[in-house]
Amino acid sequence: MRRSVRLVRILAGPVGFAYGVTVVFTVGSPTARLWIVWAPVAIATTTAAGLMCAYGLGRWHELGKLCTISARQRQVILPVAALAAGSLALMNVTILLPGPAHVNASGGGGSGLGDGLVGMFAIVAAVPAAFVMFGMWRAVGSDAPLGPKDAAARTKGDQLDILLALRRMLQRLLAVVGAVVALVIFTAGTWWLLERSLHTQFGSRPPQYLLIFGAFGSTLVGLIYGPAWTALQRRGRLLCDEMFSLRGVDQEEVIVSRAAERQTLEQMLGLDRGFLADLQGGLLILAPLLAGAVAAFLPR
């Protein structure tokens, strides 16, 4: 790992903390009653986002030991850049709208700048994790042999070992990104409550605003997680077909034995779980959406 990358990994957490402190003392209203609630949540969110950035950089280095992939490939850079740019644009789309909706990242009294700056920082910090997931998609989704260039996986055991390692990595990334998204939603909720207590224009938004915000965050996670998940599922099924094929087998005992062994392997690789089931497995992924849904039905 290059020294510059190591330095970024070391500084990512402290930078996130410093950014959060700067935001809460320059954007928030320390005299407001609920500021003491929003401020620590915002700082915790930006700090967690910085740590997520460091974690993503480390997993990219780890991915290079398991697969042949280059960060310069267009298939990796373009989707991540498009998602990041699109997400930042959608977070600030209300600037283009007239009236009460025009209170998001434009600043001023009663604006959504408090949660907007935190959310945008989290999106930028998630770029390394997105690179890992899309890099995994490109490496596993192709028909190239698994493993690095100088040590391609030739045996079925090597292939299984790499697929299991990649699945564990993907699940860990899912948990980390989902936790940060949940914190971003909590930050948005506490900022909304703060602005509502001050009777500002932003605070007059209905609770359903948080539901939309939660759905937006959860959808982004699904978009970066889905391609890698699909590629691992496809590669895992190919390995199962190669190891425990039932075609041409007519002996009943052999069929039952192979079917049972195949089922065991499918469970190890997570092939028996659907996409939404895997998302639900990491409860924090759906927490933003659930939090928004609960807030939508809270009495005013």
Backbone hydrogen bonds, N-H to C=O, Kabsch-Sander energy under -0.5 kcal/mol:
donor,donor_aa,acceptor,acceptor_aa,energy
6,R,2,R,-2.1
7,L,3,R,-2.6
8,V,4,S,-2.1
9,R,5,V,-2.4
10,I,6,R,-2.0
11,L,7,L,-2.4
12,A,8,V,-1.8
13,G,9,R,-0.5
15,V,11,L,-2.7
16,G,12,A,-2.2
17,F,13,G,-2.3
18,A,14,P,-2.8
19,Y,15,V,-2.6
20,G,16,G,-2.3
21,V,17,F,-2.4
22,T,18,A,-2.2
23,V,19,Y,-2.4
24,V,20,G,-2.5
25,F,21,V,-1.6
26,T,22,T,-1.2
26,T,23,V,-0.5
27,V,23,V,-2.7
28,G,23,V,-0.9
32,A,29,S,-2.5
35,W,32,A,-1.0
37,V,34,L,-1.0
38,W,34,L,-2.1
39,A,35,W,-2.9
41,V,37,V,-1.0
42,A,38,W,-2.6
43,I,39,A,-2.4
44,A,40,P,-2.5
45,T,41,V,-2.1
46,T,42,A,-2.3
47,T,43,I,-2.3
48,A,44,A,-2.4
49,A,45,T,-2.4
50,G,46,T,-2.1
51,L,47,T,-2.2
52,M,48,A,-2.3
53,C,49,A,-2.0
54,A,50,G,-1.9
55,Y,51,L,-2.5
56,G,52,M,-2.5
57,L,53,C,-2.1
58,G,54,A,-1.9
59,R,55,Y,-2.0
60,W,56,G,-1.8
61,H,57,L,-1.5
62,E,58,G,-1.8
63,L,59,R,-2.7
64,G,60,W,-1.7
65,K,61,H,-0.6
65,K,62,E,-0.9
66,L,62,E,-0.7
66,L,63,L,-1.1
67,C,63,L,-2.5
69,I,67,C,-0.8
73,Q,70,S,-1.6
76,V,73,Q,-1.4
77,I,73,Q,-2.3
78,L,74,R,-2.5
80,V,76,V,-1.4
81,A,77,I,-2.9
82,A,78,L,-2.6
83,L,79,P,-2.5
84,A,80,V,-2.6
85,A,81,A,-2.7
86,G,82,A,-2.7
87,S,83,L,-2.5
88,L,84,A,-2.3
89,A,85,A,-2.2
90,L,86,G,-2.5
91,M,87,S,-2.0
92,N,88,L,-0.8
92,N,89,A,-0.7
93,V,90,L,-1.1
95,I,92,N,-1.6
96,L,93,V,-1.5
97,L,94,T,-1.2
101,A,98,P,-0.8
102,H,99,G,-2.0
103,V,101,A,-2.1
111,S,108,G,-1.3
112,G,103,V,-1.6
112,G,104,N,-1.0
116,G,112,G,-2.3
117,L,113,L,-2.3
118,V,114,G,-0.9
119,G,115,D,-2.5
120,M,116,G,-2.5
121,F,117,L,-1.7
122,A,118,V,-2.0
123,I,119,G,-1.9
124,V,120,M,-2.1
125,A,121,F,-2.4
126,A,122,A,-1.3
127,V,124,V,-1.4
130,A,126,A,-2.3
131,F,127,V,-2.5
132,V,128,P,-2.0
133,M,129,A,-2.1
134,F,130,A,-2.7
135,G,131,F,-2.6
136,M,132,V,-2.4
137,W,133,M,-1.9
138,R,134,F,-2.2
139,A,135,G,-2.4
140,V,136,M,-2.7
141,G,137,W,-2.0
142,S,138,R,-0.9
147,G,66,L,-1.3
151,A,148,P,-1.2
152,A,149,K,-0.5
153,A,146,L,-3.5
154,R,152,A,-0.6
159,Q,155,T,-2.0
160,L,156,K,-2.6
161,D,157,G,-2.3
162,I,158,D,-2.2
163,L,159,Q,-2.5
164,L,160,L,-2.5
165,A,161,D,-1.9
166,L,162,I,-2.6
167,R,163,L,-2.3
168,R,164,L,-2.2
169,M,165,A,-2.2
170,L,166,L,-2.5
171,Q,167,R,-2.4
172,R,168,R,-2.2
173,L,169,M,-2.4
174,L,170,L,-2.3
175,A,171,Q,-2.0
176,V,172,R,-2.2
177,V,173,L,-2.8
178,G,174,L,-2.4
179,A,175,A,-2.0
180,V,176,V,-1.8
181,V,177,V,-2.4
182,A,178,G,-2.2
183,L,179,A,-2.0
184,V,180,V,-2.3
185,I,181,V,-2.1
186,F,182,A,-2.3
187,T,183,L,-2.5
188,A,184,V,-2.2
189,G,185,I,-2.4
190,T,186,F,-2.6
191,W,187,T,-2.4
192,W,188,A,-2.3
193,L,189,G,-2.2
194,L,190,T,-2.2
195,E,191,W,-2.7
196,R,192,W,-2.2
197,S,193,L,-2.2
198,L,194,L,-1.0
199,H,196,R,-1.2
200,T,195,E,-2.1
202,F,110,G,-0.8
204,S,200,T,-0.7
204,S,201,Q,-0.7
205,R,202,F,-1.6
209,Y,206,P,-2.1
210,L,207,P,-1.6
211,L,207,P,-0.8
212,I,208,Q,-2.1
213,F,209,Y,-2.2
214,G,210,L,-2.7
215,A,211,L,-2.4
216,F,212,I,-2.3
217,G,213,F,-2.1
218,S,214,G,-2.4
219,T,215,A,-2.3
220,L,216,F,-1.9
221,V,217,G,-1.8
222,G,218,S,-2.2
223,L,219,T,-2.2
224,I,220,L,-1.7
225,Y,221,V,-1.9
226,G,222,G,-2.6
229,W,225,Y,-2.2
230,T,226,G,-2.7
231,A,227,P,-2.2
232,L,228,A,-2.3
233,Q,229,W,-2.1
234,R,230,T,-2.4
235,R,231,A,-2.5
236,G,232,L,-2.4
237,R,233,Q,-2.2
238,L,234,R,-1.9
239,L,235,R,-1.9
240,C,236,G,-2.2
241,D,237,R,-2.6
242,E,238,L,-1.9
243,M,239,L,-2.3
244,F,240,C,-2.9
249,V,246,L,-1.5
255,I,251,Q,-2.4
256,V,252,E,-2.6
257,S,253,E,-2.3
258,R,254,V,-2.8
259,A,255,I,-2.5
260,A,256,V,-2.2
261,E,257,S,-2.3
262,R,258,R,-2.8
263,Q,259,A,-2.2
264,T,260,A,-1.9
265,L,261,E,-2.2
266,E,262,R,-2.6
267,Q,263,Q,-2.0
268,M,264,T,-1.9
269,L,265,L,-2.0
270,G,266,E,-0.5
270,G,267,Q,-0.7
271,L,266,E,-2.9
272,D,266,E,-0.7
273,R,270,G,-1.1
278,D,274,G,-2.0
279,L,275,F,-1.9
280,Q,276,L,-2.6
281,G,277,A,-1.5
282,G,278,D,-1.0
282,G,279,L,-0.6
283,L,281,G,-1.0
285,I,282,G,-2.4
286,L,282,G,-0.6
286,L,283,L,-0.7
287,A,283,L,-1.0
290,L,286,L,-2.7
291,A,287,A,-3.2
292,G,288,P,-2.1
293,A,289,L,-2.3
294,V,290,L,-2.7
295,A,291,A,-2.3
296,A,292,G,-1.6
297,F,293,A,-0.7
297,F,294,V,-1.2
298,L,295,A,-1.1
